[in-house]
Amino acid sequence: MKLQSELISQFNRRKIKCLIINAMGVIGVIIALIAILFAQDQVELITQVSQQLTQSPVGSVITAIKSLF
């Protein structure tokens, strides 16, 4: 009987560990999705700023410098 209860408690501990690992994985995926969404917003912002810069006189200087590299 003692062996059976020990096996059950070990099984429960493993189950809890698996649940914790799975939860960490889900949280990681959610964080990655949030980061991707944030990065997309940043890319849109950067493209808007770069378009505005290339239309200004400073932009032509920046474009010339970029062409050197």
Backbone as CSV, one residue per row, in Angstrom:
resi,resn,N_x,N_y,N_z,CA_x,CA_y,CA_z,C_x,C_y,C_z
1,MET,0.831,-1.204,0.000,0.000,0.000,0.000,0.869,1.260,0.000
2,LYS,1.962,1.181,0.789,2.849,2.338,0.850,3.509,2.582,-0.508
3,LEU,3.880,1.475,-1.177,4.500,1.584,-2.491,3.546,2.227,-3.492
4,GLN,2.281,1.837,-3.403,1.279,2.386,-4.321,1.124,3.896,-4.111
5,SER,1.051,4.327,-2.863,0.899,5.759,-2.593,2.150,6.528,-3.018
6,GLU,3.333,5.888,-2.865,4.581,6.526,-3.298,4.607,6.688,-4.822
7,LEU,4.155,5.653,-5.538,4.095,5.721,-6.997,3.122,6.799,-7.453
8,ILE,1.983,6.892,-6.785,0.985,7.911,-7.132,1.555,9.304,-6.904
9,SER,2.262,9.494,-5.781,2.812,10.822,-5.501,3.910,11.177,-6.508
10,GLN,4.730,10.181,-6.921,5.746,10.440,-7.945,5.092,10.807,-9.272
11,PHE,4.014,10.081,-9.612,3.295,10.365,-10.848,2.724,11.774,-10.816
12,ASN,2.153,12.148,-9.669,1.577,13.492,-9.534,2.657,14.566,-9.659
13,ARG,3.832,14.308,-9.079,4.927,15.276,-9.190,5.366,15.440,-10.645
14,ARG,5.462,14.308,-11.348,5.838,14.379,-12.770,4.783,15.123,-13.568
15,LYS,3.523,14.851,-13.230,2.424,15.513,-13.929,2.491,17.025,-13.708
16,ILE,2.757,17.422,-12.471,2.856,18.851,-12.145,4.041,19.479,-12.888
17,LYS,5.181,18.758,-12.929,6.340,19.278,-13.667,6.001,19.476,-15.137
18,CYS,5.308,18.482,-15.725,4.923,18.600,-17.140,3.990,19.787,-17.348
19,LEU,3.052,19.972,-16.428,2.125,21.098,-16.545,2.871,22.423,-16.471
20,ILE,3.839,22.505,-15.557,4.620,23.739,-15.414,5.432,24.006,-16.683
21,ILE,6.063,22.942,-17.216,6.857,23.105,-18.439,5.969,23.532,-19.599
22,ASN,4.785,22.907,-19.710,3.856,23.282,-20.778,3.393,24.721,-20.622
23,ALA,3.112,25.130,-19.384,2.678,26.508,-19.140,3.787,27.490,-19.524
24,MET,5.034,27.139,-19.196,6.152,28.007,-19.565,6.271,28.109,-21.082
25,GLY,6.033,26.988,-21.767,6.071,27.005,-23.228,4.999,27.901,-23.812
26,VAL,3.791,27.803,-23.258,2.682,28.635,-23.737,2.985,30.109,-23.488
27,ILE,3.507,30.412,-22.306,3.856,31.800,-21.983,4.939,32.306,-22.942
28,GLY,5.912,31.444,-23.250,6.963,31.820,-24.192,6.413,32.137,-25.571
29,VAL,5.463,31.315,-26.024,4.849,31.552,-27.334,4.084,32.871,-27.330
30,ILE,3.353,33.145,-26.248,2.587,34.396,-26.154,3.535,35.596,-26.186
31,ILE,4.634,35.504,-25.434,5.613,36.597,-25.422,6.208,36.791,-26.818
32,ALA,6.496,35.681,-27.504,7.050,35.776,-28.860,6.058,36.439,-29.810
33,LEU,4.774,36.088,-29.697,3.759,36.700,-30.560,3.646,38.194,-30.297
34,ILE,3.682,38.572,-29.011,3.622,39.998,-28.666,4.838,40.721,-29.245
35,ALA,6.011,40.092,-29.134,7.232,40.706,-29.670,7.150,40.868,-31.181
36,ILE,6.580,39.855,-31.859,6.438,39.942,-33.318,5.498,41.081,-33.695
37,LEU,4.376,41.180,-32.979,3.427,42.261,-33.273,4.068,43.623,-33.040
38,PHE,4.822,43.747,-31.939,5.499,44.999,-31.628,6.536,45.315,-32.704
39,ALA,7.262,44.288,-33.145,8.290,44.493,-34.168,7.662,44.950,-35.482
40,GLN,6.495,44.396,-35.829,5.833,44.814,-37.064,5.451,46.287,-36.999
41,ASP,4.964,46.719,-35.833,4.639,48.139,-35.671,5.894,48.992,-35.842
42,GLN,6.998,48.522,-35.274,8.246,49.274,-35.377,8.722,49.344,-36.823
43,VAL,8.575,48.248,-37.560,8.997,48.238,-38.968,8.176,49.241,-39.764
44,GLU,6.870,49.278,-39.510,6.020,50.245,-40.210,6.452,51.672,-39.879
45,LEU,6.755,51.907,-38.605,7.192,53.237,-38.182,8.513,53.605,-38.851
46,ILE,9.438,52.652,-38.883,10.750,52.907,-39.491,10.604,53.199,-40.980
47,THR,9.734,52.436,-41.663,9.560,52.687,-43.105,8.928,54.048,-43.344
48,GLN,7.994,54.448,-42.480,7.385,55.776,-42.632,8.436,56.864,-42.446
49,VAL,9.240,56.715,-41.399,10.270,57.720,-41.125,11.282,57.762,-42.265
50,SER,11.684,56.582,-42.758,12.680,56.573,-43.839,12.112,57.164,-45.126
51,GLN,10.822,56.940,-45.387,10.209,57.550,-46.568,10.188,59.068,-46.437
52,GLN,9.868,59.546,-45.237,9.853,60.994,-45.024,11.258,61.567,-45.143
53,LEU,12.245,60.802,-44.653,13.626,61.283,-44.728,14.119,61.348,-46.162
54,THR,13.776,60.338,-46.962,14.274,60.335,-48.343,13.642,61.445,-49.163
55,GLN,12.494,61.951,-48.735,11.860,63.047,-49.459,12.434,64.400,-49.054
56,SER,13.140,64.442,-47.933,13.706,65.715,-47.479,15.134,65.865,-48.015
57,PRO,15.688,67.071,-47.952,17.078,67.278,-48.406,18.085,66.433,-47.624
58,VAL,17.795,66.239,-46.344,18.693,65.416,-45.524,18.687,63.987,-46.048
59,GLY,17.517,63.563,-46.542,17.389,62.199,-47.057,18.302,61.934,-48.229
60,SER,18.494,62.937,-49.079,19.381,62.731,-50.232,20.818,62.530,-49.769
61,VAL,21.197,63.223,-48.701,22.536,63.036,-48.134,22.655,61.632,-47.553
62,ILE,21.606,61.212,-46.824,21.617,59.874,-46.225,21.680,58.807,-47.317
63,THR,20.911,59.000,-48.384,20.923,58.046,-49.496,22.299,57.989,-50.138
64,ALA,22.947,59.132,-50.272,24.295,59.162,-50.851,25.280,58.425,-49.956
65,ILE,25.152,58.623,-48.650,26.044,57.936,-47.706,25.796,56.430,-47.757
66,LYS,24.514,56.037,-47.839,24.188,54.610,-47.919,24.784,53.989,-49.170
67,SER,24.755,54.716,-50.269,25.259,54.158,-51.529,26.769,53.925,-51.474
68,LEU,27.459,54.644,-50.591,28.896,54.444,-50.449,29.216,53.105,-49.797
69,PHE,28.316,52.623,-48.953,28.594,51.395,-48.197,27.933,50.226,-48.798
